[in-house]
């Protein structure tokens, strides 16, 4: 696995030989870019603010799709590694009413169209595919400053600096690299998730386990509900979805787990007890995840030597494609840089042209998905889709 080694107080990557690429952010997109560059002989270093790869939880299950996430893994030569971490049965889906009745159910058909795997496991196989010291941990970027000829000086919180030929911001919603390209900042979408976990569910939480089933469970009405996944290891990961203003959440003390769980659970008075227990009986403290977004058509004029990928470029509402598009961003950018070693600007321009169009289309599709699952037709619109009565193109 790639690990951190000490970085000199000042390091310069410009000069003779292949252009060196610095990636800020060791998420899925940044690591995919590093992997593709590594396999094609392009020098690359990834800088991440976390102290180690295990410094924080990596989120829940992801279904990677054949046309983007799985394609990226194929480009990176990691298809077999990915197949080894798939959660068999995890692609099953069901829709429940507020009283716990099953409205629609789709089994896991065993196909590779949208298999489920833990985000942390996907990240792990990417890390393990890179040489040691590719990722420099504990490197929180403070500033990125142009120094001429498309090069940038990166200054980190620990006082160290790096001058790099090519800079890629893969540093998420609150990107430090983005201001080099765009003055846009993400705005609150009006929706937030509250994350919880139940452990040892078949023994300790049998009613909740029966409600969720073997895969994903949706129990939603307009503006609120539960989106839960049965994960490997007898775990249920729940996202409690609430359309509320930020100040509503700010009135809840999330440092007090018991009171926070009670406050969120109170929004579901009258719902089936096995559904409410997903928050009220959670084995972990609830974690608030406010959903922010950039404009659907977010783009920028070409700036020499720097670009963005993933949420840094096009964060939007959760429509099921965020991780998939970040992975494809990274894979395609890596291919283009490797194919144009003597014309980085051509590589970055070609990448952005495709990425901008894809990101705008995916943002629009994400809004349609959110409306389908969480909008005025919930839960029956999604149930109709599962049973063949809805618009499968959405």
N, C-alpha and C positions, 0 to 999 in steps of 0.2 A: 504494500500500500504506500502511496505517496505520503511522505511525512515532511514536517518542517525541519529545515536546518538553519543555522544562523545566517543572517544576511548582513553584509557589511554595512557600515553607516552610510556609505554612498556607493552606488553600483551603476555602471553605465552599460547599456545593451546596444548602443549604436556603434557602427563601424563596419569594417569589411566583413564579407560573408553573408549568409542568409539573414534577412530581416528578422529581428527578435520580437516576439509578441508578448505583451504583458496583459493578462486577463485579470480583472478585478472581480472576484466573486467565484467561490467554489460550489455553486449550485449545479443543477443538472446541465443547464446550457453552457456555462463556463467550462465545466469538466468535459463535456462533449467536444467543445472546440479544442481544448487541450489534447484530447485523445486523437482527434483527426489530424491535427498538426503534427503530433508526435509520430504517428504512423507514416507520415509523409516527409519526415526529416526536417521540419521547421522548428527552430528553437522556441520554446514557450515556457513561461512561468506564470503560475496562478497565485494571486494574493488574496487571502481571506481574513476577515476580522476575527473569526472564531479562534479560540486558543488551540483547538484540536478538532478532528473530524467528528468527535463524539460530544462536543461541547453543548449541543442542544438537540432536542427532538427534531426529526426530519419530516414530520407530517405523516399522513395516512397512506392508503392505497391509491394507486393511479392505474387507470386503464390506458395503455399505450396503443395507439391506432396504427394500422398498417401503412397509411399514406404519409404519416409524419413521424411520430415517435419511434415506431419500429423501423421505418426506413432509415432514420438517423442511426439507430443501433447497427443496422446492416452496413451502412457506410463506414461505421467505426469498427467493424469486425467483431461485434459483441453479441450477435444474435444468439449463439449457443449459451453464452453466460446468462443472457436475459431469460432464456427458456428455463434455466435451472432455478430461477427464483419466483416463477409464476405461482400464484395461489390457486391451486386447483379447486374449482367450484366457486371461486370468488366472483365470477362474472354473473352469477344469479342475481335477479332483481325482483323486488315486489313493491307494490303500492298499497298502503293501508289508509283506512279512514281514521278519523279522530277517536273512534270507539274501538279501534284495533282490528276491524274487519279487513280481510284481504280483498282488495278490489281488483287486482291484477298481479300476475306473477309470470316471470320468464326464467326458465332454468338456464344454468351454464351449459352451453352446447359443446363445450370442449374445443371450440375453434380458436384460431389465433387472431380473430378480427379485433377484439378488445379485451385481452386477458388482463387480469389484475395482478399487481405486484406492489410491494411496499416501496414508497419513495426512498426510504433509507437504504433498501437493498439495491435499488437501481443506482443510487449514488455510490454505494460501496463497490459495485463492479466497475464503475467508471474510475474510481480512485485506484483500485487494484490493477487497472490496466495501464497506469502511468508509472514512470520511473520514480524512485525515491527523490524527494526534494523538488518535484515539479510544483507541488503546492506548498506555499510558505504560509504557515498558520500564524495567528496573532498579528496580522498586518492590516490594521484598520486604516483605510485611506482617509487622509485629511484634506489634501488638495491635489489637483492635477493641473499643471501649468504648461502651456505651450512654450517651447524653447527654440522653435524654428525648424524648418524642413520636415514638418509633420511629426517631430519628436515631442515628447512630453516628459516633464519631471513629475514624479509621484512622490509625495511626502506623506509618511505614515505617522501614526500617533506615537510610535516609539522613537521618533526622531530620525529614522533612517530615510534615505531617498533613493530613487531609481530613475534613470533616464532611459526611455524606451523608444524603439522605432515605431511600434504599432501598439495602440492602446485600445482594449475592448472592455467596455463596461457591461459586466454581467452581474451587477450588484443590486438587482432587484428594484422594488417599488420606489425606494428612497435613494436612488442612485446618486453617488457623489460624482460620477463621470458625466451624467446627463447634462449638467449646465454648460459643458464645453460645446454642446450641440444644440440645445433647446432650452428655452426659458419656461417651458411647461412644467407644472408640478401636479401630481395626482390629487384628485378631489374625492371626497367621500361619496360613495355610490348610494347611500341610504340603507345599505344592508350590512349586517355583521353576522359572523359566526361565533358561537361559543363552543369551544372544543372540550370534550370530556371522554374518559375511558372507563370501561368496566372490565375487570379482570376475572379469570377463572369463571367465565360466565355460565357454563353449563351447570356448575355446582352452586355458585354464589348468587347468580342472577338468572335462574331458569326461565322466568316469565319473559324477561327482556330478550334472552337468547332465542326463545321460540318466536317472538314477534319479529325479530330482525331476520331470522333464517340464516342461510349459509353465505349470503352475498351482501347486496346493498338493499336497504329498506328506505322508502320515502313515505313519510307521513306528514303532509303539509296542507295548509290552507293558505289563502292569500296573505302574504306578509309574515308568515311564521310557520314553524314546524320542525321536524326532525329528519335529518339525513344521516343514516348510520350504516357502517360497514362491519361485517364480521371479518376480522383479520386473523392471520395465523397466530397460534399460541393461545387460543381460547380468549380472545380479546374482542370487544366491541368498541369501535371508535365512532363517536357521535359528534355531528356538527348540529348544534341547535341554531336554527336560522331565524333571525328577527329583523324585520324592517323597522328600525327605530332611529331617531336622531342620535348623534354622538353624545349629546348632553344627557340623554336617558341612560346610556351605559356609564357615563361619568358619575352618575348618582349612585352607582353600585360599587361597593368596596370589594374589588376582586382579590385583594390581599387576605380577605376573610372568606375562606372557601365555603364554609357552611352558610353564611348569609348570602353570598353570591349565588350559590346553588338554589337557595330558597327564593330569592328574588326572580331568577330566571324561570324556575318551575312554576311560580305564581302566574306566569303568562299562559299556562296550559291547564288552568283549572277546568275540570270537567272532561279532560281527555282521559283515555284509557290508562290505568295505573302502570301497566307495563311500558307504555311510552313515556310517561312522566318520569318513571324511574331511571331513564337514560340520563337525566340530569340530576334528579334529586338523590339518587343512590350512587352517584359517580364515585369511583375509587381514586380519582385524581382531582386536583383543584381545577375549576373551570378556567379556561384561557380565552380571553377576548381577542378576536381577529376581525378588526374593522376592514371592510372591503373598499379599496380605493381604485380609481381608474384614471387613465389618461384619455384624451379625446380619441375617438375611433380612428380618425384620420391623422393621428400624430406622425409627423415626419419633420425633417430638417434639411437644410442645405448642406452639401458635402463639405466637411471640414477635414483637412489633411491629417491622416495618421490616426484617426479615432472613429469608433462606431460603437453601437450598443446592440445587445441582443436580449431576448426574453422579456421579463417584466420591466427591466430598465428602459426598454424601447417601447413596449406596448401593453402594459398592465391593464387589464380590463376585468369585468365581472366574471365569476367562475362559471364558464360554460363547458368545461371538460377538456379544453384544448390548451390551457396555459403551459403545462409541462411539455406537452407534445410539440407545440410550436417553438418553445425554448430549445428543445433538443434538436429540432430541424434547423433552427437558426444557427446553432453552433456547428452542426455538421456541414451545412452548406457554406458558411463563412470559412470554415477550415479548408474545405475543398478549393474554394476560390483563391484564398491566400497562397495555398500550395501551388496552384496552377499559374499564378502570376507573381512569381518571386521577384521579378524586376519591375513590376508595376503595381504596387500595393493600392494605389488610388483606383486603378481599374477594377481590382478585386473588391474593394470596399463599395465602389459605386454600383457594381453589378449585384452585389449582395443586397444593398439597401433597396434597389429598385424592386427586387423580388419580395424582400421582407416587408416593405411598406404595403404593397398590395395585399399580400397574404394576411398581414396583421389587421388591416382594415376590414377585410372580409370576415376574419375570425371574430373580431369584436362585434360585428353585426350579428353573426350567428350566435355568439354567446348571449346577447341580449334576448334573442328569440328563445334560446334554451331556458334562460332564467324566467322568462315570461311563461313558458310552458310548464315549468316545474313549480314556480312560486307565485304565479300570477292569478288573475281572477278565475281561471278555469281549474285551479288546483282543488282537489287531487285528481279530478276526473279526466282532465286533458291528458295527463301523463298515463293514466290507466288505459285510456282509449288508444294511445299510441302503442302500448304494450300488447293490447289485444287485437291490434290491427285496424282499429277504427279511427286512428289519428293520421296526421301528416308525417310520414316517416322521413321526409326530406329535411325536417327541422332538426 
